[in-house]
Amino acid sequence: MARLADRMAAEDIGRVPIVERSTMRLVGLVSRKDLLRIRRTARAAEETGASYFGKMLGEERQADAQVVSAED
C-alpha cells in the first residue's frame, strides 16, 4: 500500500484500477480517499495502543511501589 500511495502522489493520480493479473479483469479501484482512510484507522489504532500500554506501565509502577512500601 505504501508503494501505491507514493506512486499515486508522485504521478498525481487520484484512482488506480486493480485488475486480476491472469485475466486482466477489473476487480476494484483504489482512491486517495481509500488510502487516507486506511492511514487514519491505522494511526488511531497506534495511538490507542500506545496510550493503553502507557497506562498499563504506569499501573505496574504504582503496584511495585505499593509492594515495596508494604514489605518495609
C-alpha positions as CSV (number, residue, x, y, z in Angstrom):
1,M,0.0,0.0,0.0
2,A,2.8,2.4,0.8
3,R,4.4,2.0,-2.7
4,L,1.0,2.5,-4.3
5,A,0.4,5.7,-2.2
6,D,3.9,7.0,-3.1
7,R,3.4,6.4,-6.8
8,M,-0.1,7.9,-6.8
9,A,1.3,11.1,-5.1
10,A,4.3,11.3,-7.4
11,E,2.3,11.0,-10.5
12,D,-0.7,13.0,-9.3
13,I,-3.1,10.0,-9.8
14,G,-6.5,10.0,-8.0
15,R,-7.6,6.5,-8.6
16,V,-5.9,3.2,-9.6
17,P,-7.7,0.3,-11.2
18,I,-7.0,-3.1,-9.6
19,V,-7.0,-6.0,-12.1
20,E,-6.8,-9.7,-11.8
21,R,-3.4,-10.5,-13.3
22,S,-4.3,-13.6,-15.2
23,T,-7.4,-12.3,-16.9
24,M,-6.8,-8.5,-16.7
25,R,-10.4,-8.3,-15.4
26,L,-11.2,-5.2,-13.3
27,V,-11.8,-6.2,-9.7
28,G,-11.7,-2.8,-8.0
29,L,-10.4,0.7,-7.7
30,V,-8.2,2.3,-5.0
31,S,-8.6,6.0,-4.5
32,R,-6.6,8.5,-2.5
33,K,-9.6,8.7,-0.1
34,D,-9.3,4.9,0.5
35,L,-5.6,5.3,1.3
36,L,-6.2,8.2,3.7
37,R,-9.0,6.2,5.4
38,I,-6.6,3.3,5.9
39,R,-3.9,5.6,7.3
40,R,-6.4,7.3,9.7
41,T,-7.6,3.9,11.0
42,A,-4.0,2.7,11.5
43,R,-2.9,5.9,13.2
44,A,-5.9,5.7,15.6
45,A,-5.0,2.1,16.5
46,E,-1.4,3.1,17.1
47,E,-2.4,5.9,19.4
48,T,-4.9,3.8,21.3
49,G,-2.3,1.0,21.7
50,A,0.4,3.5,22.9
51,S,-2.0,5.1,25.4
52,Y,-3.1,1.6,26.6
53,F,0.4,0.3,27.1
54,G,1.5,3.6,28.7
55,K,-1.4,3.3,31.2
56,M,-0.5,-0.3,31.9
57,L,3.1,0.5,32.6
58,G,2.1,3.3,34.9
59,E,-0.2,1.0,36.8
60,E,2.6,-1.6,37.2
61,R,4.9,1.0,38.6
62,Q,2.3,2.0,41.2
63,A,1.8,-1.6,42.1
64,D,5.6,-2.1,42.5
65,A,5.8,0.9,44.7
66,Q,2.9,-0.4,46.9
67,V,4.6,-3.8,47.3
68,V,7.9,-2.2,48.3
69,S,6.2,0.0,50.9
70,A,4.1,-2.9,52.2
71,E,7.2,-5.0,52.8
72,D,9.0,-2.3,54.9
